[in-house]
Amino acid sequence: MAEPAYDCIVIGSGPGGYVAAVRAAQLGMRTAVVERDKVGGRCLNYACIPAKAVLRVADVLDEVRDADEFGIRVAEPEVDFAAVGQRREKVIETLTGGVAGLFRKNAIDLLEGAGVVTADGNVQLDGQEIQARTVVLATGSVAKPIPGTRFDGRVIGTEEAWALEELPARLAVVGAGASGTEIASAYGRLGSEVLLFEGLDRVLPTEDVDISKAAARLFKGQGIDVHTSTFVEDVQDAGDRVTFSFGDQHGEADWLVIAAGRGPDVEGLGLEAAGVALEDSGLIAVDATMKTSVGGVYAIGDLVPGPALAHKASDEGVIAVEAAAGRETHPLEYVDIPRATFCTPNVASFGLTEDQARQQDHDVVVGKVPYGAVGAGTVYGDRTGLVKIVGDRRYGELLGGHIVGAAATVLIQELVNVKALEGGFPEVARMVHGHPTLSEAVMEAARAADGWLVHG
């Protein structure tokens, strides 16, 4: 049998795929990445990175508008949305260029086209079969419409929402999870009238109840028209606008954004013909090393079970190629992966919510502290944030952490790291934290759980 052309071929160049490729090259594998669109995949080109670039603009606008609270008087700012778009594209270009640079640095070949996995664990590209010892499937996910709709005209997905060329006067967003709330928060602060719809009974429904409630109050304070336990129906594209109904009301908007779910992007991969087994959900079935039912073929990211998060995909890519190289791997504890939503207020969490901990019969103890309880909350202008720690009283175990407020997406990492190192909330309570910092609120929440809150 001829020697394989590559030791590792990765199909897809998003955060899962490119990290897998770099790690494979570091392990001495001759590596190629197959990409049918742009280097960096959807995350860098259309989703995560464009979203954060626009959200950052909204954050800066907030700071300018609030400047008088700090003794700085400025004129009412104007939003140059064309310039916002130019900066977004510059950010994308910089980061995708960085990925291309990593490929060059690590001697990774970029093969353009749509890759198809074969039954013998190779990759077919433009009718040519390329041999590989290892194949990693990393094609991510695609948006799913809500019942009775399709993506067309003024009914768009989240990727198109972040690429709008003009600031909409009125925007309707269906789905108040992470993606939907980020869009609502960004465009609402930039000046659009925003309606946010959620079929479940609260925004950010997978977060802890206390965090969802706090976020909802602040969304409404930003002027976002929030409708929970509400379904959008009768969607009609009217050419220059979209009309719809919700409950017994009728609405219209410049654009209707569907942010209510995504599915694995498996079309065209040839999974059935190759014999790659799927879960009942349609996701690819893998073991703890991300190996599929076909020898030498691995799958990661949004193609497999677990949270649909870029950083989860990256770590799975490392696990897959290390396993393929015969290295000892570290199966993921999915519940302890940090979750971050970059709306304003920031929302971040890991582990179990209070309700989940009680349902699992833990001896639950909770520590809650508002940002205003520590000096930094007042100094830096966010007294409304909240840190909540969920623990098990019996062993001091840290079961979950939940934060809403400024820098929550950064603050959560401390608790994730403590849990990973097998520490508990009593350890967090006794760690010295810098003063005055928002991280002191994390310490105080741990003290509250441990029964000796000082500031609060």
N, C-alpha and C positions, 0 to 999 in steps of 0.2 A: 504494500500500500504506500502511496506517495506521502511524503511529509506534508503536514498541513501548512497552508499559506500563512496562517496566523495561529498563535497560541490562544488569543482571545479576541473575539469580535463582539463589540457592544452595539446594539441597535437602539439608537436614541442618544442625544447629546445633552439632555437636561441635567439637573443637579445629581440625579442618580447615575445616569450614564457616563457623564464626563468624569465624575469622581471614581467610578468603577474602573474606567479606562486608565486614569492616572495611577491608581493603586496597582492595577495589573502590570503596567509598565515598570513601576518601582520594584515589583517582584520578579522582574526579568522576563516577562512575557512579551513576545512580539504582538503588538496590539493595534487594532483598527476600530474606528467608530463609524457606523453607518448613520447618516442623517439625511432625511428627505426634504427638510426645510432649512432652517438656519441654525448655526452652531449656538448651543445654549438652550435649545428646545423651547417649549412654551413658557416655562418659568421665567427665563431671562428675557425673552423677546416679547411676550404678550401678557403675562400674568403677574407673578410675584414681584418682579423688579419694576415694571412700569407702574404697578399699583403703589408701591412704596415711594416711587419718585413723585407721583401726583399727591399722595398723602403728605409727603414732606412739605410740598408747597402749601397745602392747607394748614399745616402746623406753623409754618413761618407766618402765614397770614394771621393766624390766631395771635401769635406773639406780637405782631405789629399792632393789631387792634387792642391788645391788652396793655400796650406800653405805658399808657397814662397811669395805670395802677402802680407803676414803678417810677413815676416822676418824669417820664419822657413823653413829650407831646409831639405827635406827628399828625399829618393830614390823613384823611380817610384813604386807605390804600385802594388801588385799582388792580384788577386781575387782568393781565395780558395773557389770555389763554393760548394764543399762538406761541408765545414764549414758553409757557408751561410745557406745551407739546415738544418744543425744540429741546428743552432741558431733558425731558423724558427720553427722547431719542438719543441724546448724548450719553445719558446714563447707560442705556441699553448697549450702545456701541462700545462704550468703555469696557463693560463687563463681558460682553460676548467676545470682544477682542482679547480680553484676558484669558478666556477659555481656549481660544485658538492658539494663544501663546503657550499655554500649558501643553497643548498637543505637540507643538513644535519642540518645546523643551524636553519632552519625554519621548520623542520619536514615535508619536502615535499617528498613524495614517488616518486621514479623513476621507471616507468614501461616500460620495453623494448618490442618493437614490433611496428607493424603498426596499428594505431588507426583508427577506422571507426566510423563516427557519425551516430546515428540512428534517425529515424523519431520522436521518443519520447524524443530526447535530451539526450540520453545516449551515451556511447562509447563502441564499440565492439572491443575486443582485443584477438587475437588468438582464435576466436570462442566463447569467453565468454563475455557476456554483463555486463558492469560495470555501475551502476547507478550514476548519477551526477545531482546536481542541476544546475550547470553551466558548459558549455563546451566552451573552447576558442581554435579556430583553428589558428595555428601559424606555418604552415609548409613551409613558404617562397616561393622561386621561383626556376625555373630551366632554364638553358640556352636554347636558341632557335637558330637553325642553319639558315644560310642565304639560300635563294632559290637555289636549285640544289646541296645542300651539306647535309652531315650528320656527326655527331661526331663519328669519327672512325680513328684509326691509328694516322696519323700525323695531322689530322684536329681535333683540340681540343677547349675546352671552356676556360674561364678565370680561373676556379678552377684548371684545369690541368696545365695551364701555370705557376701558382705560385708554383707548386709542381715538376717542371722539375728537374731531377737529375743531368743533365749536362748543362752547359752554352751553349746555341745554338750559332753557328756562325752566322746564319741568321734567322731572325724571321719576319714573316708577321702578322700584326694585322689588322683585319677588324672591323672597328667601332672606331671612335675617340671621343667617349663620355668619361665619367669619368673612366670607367674600362679600356677601350682601351688605353687611354693616360697614365694611371698609369703603365700599362704593358710596353708600348713603352718607357716611361721615365726611368723605372727601368732597363730594359735589355739593352737599349741603353747606359746608363752610366756604366753598368757593363762590357760592351765590345762587345755586340752583334751588328751586323748590322741589323737595324730595318727599315721595311717599314710599314707605317701607312696609312690606307685607310679609307676614309669617303665618303659616298654617297652624303651628303649635301655639301654646298659650303664652310664650314669652320669647323675647329676642335672645339670641345666643343660647338656644335651648339645650345645648350639650354642656354648657358651663354650670357651675354651682348656682343655685337659685339666688343667693345673696348678691352674687356678682352680676347676674342677669338683671336683677332689679335695679342695682346701682347704675349699670350702663344704660338701661332704658330711660331712667330719669334724666341722665345727661344728654342722651340723644334728643329727647323731647325739648330740653333746654336749648339745643342747637337749632330748633325749628323743624326737625324731621317729624313728619306726620306718620306716626307708628301705628300699624294695625296688626294686632296679634289675633290668633284663632280666626284668621280670615283667609279665604281662598280667592284668587283672581281667576275670572272666567270670561268667556265671550270676548276673547282678545281679537281685535280687528285692526289691521294696518290700513290707515286711511290716507296713506301717501305722505302727507306732511306731518302726521301725528299718528298715535296709536290710541285706540279706545278700548275700554274694558269695563267689566263690572266686578264689584266686590261686595258681598252681602247683598243689601237692597240698594246699593248706590252704584252710580256710573261715574267713571273717571276717564281722563285722557291725559296724555303726556307726549313730549317730543319723542321719547324713547322708552321702551319697556325692557328692562334688564332682567333676565332670568338667572338667578344665582341659587338655584334650589337643588343642585346636585350634579355630579359628574359620574362618568362610567369609564372603565378601562379602554384604552385605545388599542384594540386588538385586531381591528379590521385590516386585512391584508398581510398579517403576520404568518398566515398559513398554519395556525395552531392545530386545527382539526386534522388536516392532512399529515402533519408531523406527529400527531398522537399526543400532544401536550394536554394533560388533564386540566379541567376547570372545576372550580367550586360551583355549588348551586347558584351562587350570586353572580356568576359570570367572571369572577376573578380567577387568575391562574393559581392552581394549587401548588404550594411549595412546602418544603420542610424547613427546619430551623436554620439551615444554611442557604436558603433561597433556591434550592435545587428543585427543578420540575420533574415530571414523570419521564422525561426524555433524558438519557444520559448526556452529561456535558452541557445541558441547557439550564440556565438559571433565569429567574425573573425577579424584578424589584419594583419598588415605588408604588405608584397608583395601580399597577397591574395586579397586585397581590393584596391579601388582607392586611388590615392595620390602618392607622390614620393616614389620610392623603396629605402628607407634609413633605416638603422638599428635603428637610434635614433627615427625615426618616428614610427617604429614598437614598440619600448619600451614604448613610451608614449601612444600609442593606447592600449597596454596591460594593462597599469594602468587605463585608461579610462574604458575599458571593465569590469574589475573585480570590480572597484568602483561602476559602474552602477549596476552590478549584486548584489552588497552588499547594494544597496539602497542609496549610497552616491551621492551627487551632483557632476557632472563631468564637464569637461572643453573641449568642442569640439574644435578640432584643426583648426587653420588657416593654411592650407597647404602651401600657398604661402610664409608664413613667417618662415617656417622651414629652418634652415641653411643647405646649400649644400656645401660639402667639397670634393675636389679632391686633392689627395696627390702626384700628379706628381711634377716634378720640371720644372717650378715654381709651387708652391702651387696655387690653384684656389679655391676661396670660395665666396659664394653669398647668398643672401636671397631677397625675395620680387620681385618687378617688374624690368625688364630691362628697359632701356631708351625707346626702341621701344614699349614695352608693355604699358608703362605709356602713351606714346603719343597716342597709339591706343585707350586707354581708356579715352581720352580727358582730361587728367590732365593738369594743367598749369605747365608744366615740367620745373624744374631747375636742373642743373647738376653741381656737384663739382668734379673736377678731380685733383689729386695731385700725382706726382711720388714719390717713396720712397726717391729719391735723394734730394727732397726739404727739408727734415728734417735731422738733424745731424746723427741719428742712421743709416740711409741708407748708409752713407759714412763710419761710424765707423765699422759697421758689414758687409760691403761688398756687399750690394744689393741696387744699385741705379736704377735698371731697373723696380722694382715693381711699381704697380699702384693701387691707391684707387679711386674708383668712387662711388659717392653718387647720387642717383636719388630722387628728392623730388618734392613736390607740392608747388609752390611759394606762393599761396594764403594763405595757413594755416601753412606753415612750416612743412608739413607732410613728414615723412621719408617713401618713397615708396619702396626703395630698396638699397642694398649695394653690391658692387662688388669689389673684391680684387684679384690681381694676384701678387705673389711675396713671399718672405720668410715669414713664419708664418701666411700666409693669413687665414689658417684654424682655427687659434686661434683668430686673430684680428677681424674676422667677428662677433664674439659673442657679442662684445660691441654693435654693431648696432642692432642686434637681440634683445638684452635686452632692449635697449632704446625704440624700437618700441613696445615691449610687455608691457612696462610700460607707453605707450601712450606719449612718448617724441617725439620730432622732431629733424631735423638737427640743428636748432638754439641752442637747448640744448646741443647737442654734441659739437658744436663750442665753447661753453662757459664753458665746463667741463675742469678742470685742469688735464692735462696728464703729467705723469712723463717724465723727460728729462735726457738723450737722449734715447727715445724708438721709436720703429716703430709705436706704437699707436698714436704718434703725427701726423703721416700722415693721420690717420682717422680724427683727430680733424681738420687738415688743409683742408681736403676735405669738411668737414662740413662747415668750414668758407668760402670756395670757393663758396659753394652752397648758403650761406647766404650773399654773396657779399662783404666779407672783408678778403680775403686770405692774410695772413701775409708772409709766406715763400713759394715763388713760383713766 
